[in-house]
Amino acid sequence: MQENTLISNLLSERSNFILIGLTGRTGSGCSTAANLLTDEKLEYPQESQVNYEKKSYFSGLDKKRYDLVRNYATTNHSSFSLIKISDLITSQLFNLESPKFIELLKSIVENHYLDKIEESEIENKFNEILENISQTFPETQKFLCTHEENNPDMAHEEDIHAWKEAISAATIELKNILKNKLGNCYVKLYQHIGDSIRHTTQIHKNYREQAFNANGLHIIPQMCNKLIKIYRKKIMVQKLILL
């Protein structure tokens, strides 16, 4: 009886809120899947449009089955909201001052790109974004990027939306410079930042030489939990993706 009750509660919770985690190697299709699931006007192809080697993929009873699934999906489609771990890492990056960021970047890029850091103007872009975040969202940045658990009632949904959009835009801007002007070191830099936070709670260029602090393992998950609670309780989101 207790087991049946537990299962019923889990299924009931699933019907009220859906949380999907997407993970995989670079190029594995996670971002593509997230884009599809967050598309408010997602269109599902007609059966006749689904082909393989110039032949219809579906035949016989499968055609009717596909039409049933497509009609249901089209009628009941609602888009997911998205939380990107890369954006959370970007927000942690703005806990650094500009000289520390450049020092970290110099330890990441290949030697023949060191002279291109200044040419890329990434420091100017970093300072521009840092000033905007610091002046426009000081409380939200502090609320989401500190290590302590906070009450989600402290956060204002309008500020969370604006902060999230600003951080997402910052990720894209920095990523474009890192990819196009500094040897495509975006993945390497963000992996280093994530590893450093997990190892020490902070961002260090030489985090492996620092003492291990187990609290670092919880920082990014805590940020996720804060946002999930806010999305559920204050923004009333029912479908959410972690990428």
N, C-alpha and C positions, 0 to 999 in steps of 0.2 A: 504493500500500500504506500509506504513512504517513498519507494523508488518511483512508482507511478506518479505521485504528486510532484516529485522533483522534475520528472520529464515534462509533465504538463506545464509547470512553471517556466521551464526553459523554452518550451515551444511558444508559450504566451508572450514571453519577453522578446522572442525572435519576431513575432508578428508586430510588436510595437516599435522595435528599433532594429535596424540591420546595420551591422558593421563588417566591412570587408577589408582584409589586409592583402595588398598586392606586393609581392617581392620577387626579385629575380635579377639575373645579371644584366649589365648594360646591353641593350639591344634585344632583350627577351620579349618585349611587347607589353610591359607593365604600363607604360605611359599611354600607349595606344588604347589598351583596355580601359584605363581611367578616363581618357578623353571620350570614349564611347559611352561609358556609364554616367558621365557628368553632362552629357549633351542633352539639353532640354528639348531639342527637336530631332531626336534620333529617328532615322527612317530605316525600317527593316526591309530588305530586298524582297521582291516578288519571287515566287518559286521559279519562274521562268528566267530570272536573272542570276540564279545560282547554278553555275556550270563548272564542269571539270573536263579538261581536254576537249573543249568545244561541244560537250554533250551535257544534257541536263543532269545535275547531280542527283536529283530525286526522281524516283519512278514508282509506279504502282501506288500502294497504300501510303508510302512515305510522303507522297505529294500532299495527300489530305492531312496527314499528321503535321507536316510543316505549315500548311495553311492555318490549321487550328492554333498552333503555337504562335505563329506570326500575328494572327488576329488578336489573340489574347495579349501578347506583348504590346502591340500597338495600342490597344484599348486601355491597358493598365499601366502604360509607361509613365514613370516619374523619375527625374534625374537624381543622382547622388550628389552630395557635397563632398569636397575633397580636402584632406589634410596631407600635405607633402612633407616628409621627413627632411628633405633637402631645404625646405623653407625654414624649418625649425633650426637646422644647423646654421643657416644664414643669420637668423635672429641672434644666435649665440655668438656669431662672428662679430656682431656689433657691440659686444661687451669689450672688445679690444679697442685701443686707440690706434690711429693710423700707422705710427712707426712700428708697432708690434705686428700689425697686419702685414706690412711690407717685409719685415724681418722673417715672418713665417713664410711668406710667398717666395722669398729668395732661397729658403731651405727646401722648397718643393720643386721649383722649375729646374729644368736642365740648364747646365752652365752656359750654353750659347744663347739662352734667352734672358740671362741676367741683365744685360744692357738694354733689353727691350721693355723692361718693367716700367721705366720712366717714360719711354715713348708711348706705351699703351695708355697712359693717363689713368690707369686703374686706381691710383691713389687719390686722384681728384674725384673720381666717381665714388670711391668708398667714402671719402669725407663728405661729399654732397648727400649721400644716402644716410650716413650716420647722423648728420646734423638734422635732417628731416625726421628721422625716427626719434631722436632725442628730444626735439622740440615739439613734435606733434603727438607722439604716443609715449611720453615718459612713464606714465602709470601702467599702461598696458604692457609695455616692454618689461617693466619691473615685475609685474604680476605673473607674466608667462615665463620669464627667463630666470627667475630666482629658483633656488633649490627647494624651498619650503612648499608644503601643500597649502593652497589658499582656498578660501570659500568662493565658489563660482558666482555667488550672489554679488561679490565685490566688482565683478566685471560688467561692463556695459556692452550689449551686443553690437551697437553701432560702432563703437571703438574697436571691437574685435574684428568686425568686417573690414574696416578701413585699414587697420594694422596688417591684417592678413593679406590684403591686396597690395599694400606697400611692400611687404616682405617678399611676396611672390614676384613683384616687378623687379625688386632688387636682385633676387636670385637670377632672373633672366638677364639683367644687365651685366652683372658680374660674370655669369656663365659665358656670355657672348665674348667678352674681352679675354677670358681665360682660354676659350676654345680657339678664337680666331687670331689672337695676337701673342699668346704666351704658350704655344705648343700644346694646346688642348689638355691643359693640366687640371681642368675642372674636377674630374673624377678623383684624381690623386689627392688634390687639396681637400675635398670634402670628406674623403675617406680618412685622411689624416686628422681632420678636425673631430670627426665622430669617434675615432679611436682614442684621441687625446682626452676628450670629455669623459669617455667611459673609463679611462685609466686614472685620471687625476681630478676630475670634475671641472677642469679648465682647459683652455687652449694653449698648448706649449709647442714650440717647434721641436723640442727634444723630449717629448713626453715619456719616452722609454727610459730616460734617465731619472725620472721623477718617481717618488714613492707611490705605490698603488693605493688608491682610495676607493673602496667598494661603493661609496655613495655615488660615484660617477656613473655606475651602471644604471642608476635610476633616473638620471636627469632627463634624457629624451623621453622615456616612457611617462615620466611625471608631466612633461609638457603636453604629451598626447592626451593623457587623462584629463588635464585641466580643460583642454579644448573640447574633448568629447563631452564632458559634463556641461560645459557652456552651450554647446550645440544642442544637446538634448534638453536641458532645463530651461534655457533662456531663449534660444533661437528656434526651438521646437523642430529641429531637424530629425527625420526618422530614418534616413538612409545616408550612410557615411562611409567613405573610403579612406584608408590609410595607405599612402604610397611612399 
